Amino acid sequence: MRIALHTRVRADRITAYENAHRAVPEELTDAIRAAGATSWTIWRSGTDLFHVLECEEYATLLAALERLPVNVAWQARMADLLDVVHDYRAEGTDAGLPVVWEL
């Protein structure tokens, strides 16, 4: 499945955000892959971040990572850098951008 996400980095934390992503812990990337992700790309336009994540099942991926210490630490680090986090859950469901059109 393919999930698109829109997050926002704090304007005063763009450099820190990009630096953090130059050194994502290998333990975290291994865990993300083990949870079913096959790719994850993030683009930035100003403070807007656009993610495309390909995985077996997004809810399963989030559940697998939720309490993993390396992910908990990463999410705490990102919380300091972001205005909007990637795993926002609306009304108890996993949220992503709705598909409007696809070729």
N, C-alpha and C positions, 0 to 999 in steps of 0.2 A: 504494500500500500504506500501511497505517496501523501505526505502531509506537508502543507504550507503553513508557516507561522509568521506572524509579524510581531516583533518586539521593538523596544525602543531603549537605546543606550542614553544615559544621562549626558548632556552636552559637555559637562566638565570632566567626563570619564572616558571619552572616546579612545584616547591613547592607551589608557590602562586596559580597556576592554580588548583592543587589538593586540596589545602585548600579551595579555593572558591567553589569547587564542593562538599565539605563536608557540606556546608551551603547555598545551593541554596535557595533563598527566597521562602517560601511556596506560596506567591502570584504569583510568576512566574510559579512554577510547576502546580498550579491550572489553570493558564491561558493557559499553554501548553496543558494540558488535555482538557480544554474547547474548544480549537482550533482544537481538533480532534486527538491528539497524545494518543496512548495507551501504548507505551513504548519508551524509549530512553536509549541506553547503549553506553558508551564511553570506549574504551580500549586505553592504551598508550604503545608504544614501543619506547623508547628513546624520541625523540621530536615529533614523529608521533602519531597522534590521529585518531582512527577509530571509527566512530559512526554508529550505526544501529538504525534507527528511524522507528517506525510503526505508521502510522496515516491514517486518512480517505483520505486526499488529501494534499500533501506537499505545493503546491502553496497557498492553502486556509489557511493552518496553518501559513505560513510566513506572509501572508497579515493580518491575525487576530492579530499577535503579533507586526507587524512592528512599529506602533506608540504607543503602550501600554507603559506608563511610566516605569513600572518595567522592561520591556524587553529592552527599550532604555537604561536604566541605566546599566543593565546586559551586553548588547552588548558593551557599552563603557568600562566597566570593562574588558571584554574579549579582546577587541581590544588592550589593553595594555599588554596582556599576549600572544597573538597569532601572528604568522607570517601569517597565512591563516585563515580566518573566515569561519564558517560553511554555511552561506547562500549566498555564491558567486553565481552570476547569469551570465551565459555565454550567450551572444547574446540575452539577454532579456528573457531567459527561466531559470527555476529553475534547477540548476545543482546538480548532485549527481554522484556517481561512476557508470559507465555502468556495467550491468550484463554481465559477461563472461560465467559463468556456474552455474547451480543450480541443486541440487539433489531433 
